[in-house]
Every structure is written in structure tokens, then in C-alpha cells.
């Protein structure tokens, strides 16, 4: 994950977006669902993952999760082919971001 050298925080962009740990032609961007999908009501812990401006997945905090693993990540339909795993649970949002990026890169 791109991080600020002093604070250790992920790089932030306008609109509450975060850049995920990925190299190559299309960086992954984490964007709050409320900014990405203006219709409806979205929780603060619900994010879309974008590549080249297209939503390719989601990362969100869920109630129905394994104990200690509240962050759920998933590749959305149409962007999951040849990638495994396609979804998972993690303890932190940062771990979910890393797991998503790893699946996206097919590692």
C-alpha cells in the first residue's frame, strides 16, 4: 500500500479515496460508497474498489463475520475470472485492502 512516510497512513486523494497496494497500469482506488454511489444510504465503512474508473470490487465492515474478522472484501461479478480467492474476511480494512490487491494481481 502506498503510505505516507511520516505517519504510516495510506495515501489519501480527494473525496476520501485511498490508493491500494498495486503496481502496473491501473492503480486500485478505494472510494467511499457514499461518494461512488450517491443514491441510497451507505455506511462509513462501505467502500468501492475502482480500477481505471470502473468499480471492480467492494470492501466493507459487516456484522455477520467470523469472530475478529469484520472486514469483508469481494471482487464483483465480471471482474473475478481467473482470480482466487474472489472474496474473504480480514481483521482490518488495511488487511482487506492487501488481500483484495493480492487477488487482483493473481498472486
HELIX and SHEET records of a PDB file:
HELIX    1   1 UNK A   14  UNK A   16  5                                   3    
HELIX    2   2 UNK A   33  UNK A   36  1                                   4    
HELIX    3   3 UNK A   93  UNK A  104  1                                  12    
SHEET    1   A 7 UNK A  12  UNK A  13  0                                        
SHEET    2   A 7 UNK A  17  UNK A  19 -1                                        
SHEET    3   A 7 UNK A  28  UNK A  32 -1                                        
SHEET    4   A 7 UNK A  46  UNK A  51 -1                                        
SHEET    5   A 7 UNK A  54  UNK A  61 -1                                        
SHEET    6   A 7 UNK A  71  UNK A  75 -1                                        
SHEET    7   A 7 UNK A  87  UNK A  90 -1                                        
END                                                                             
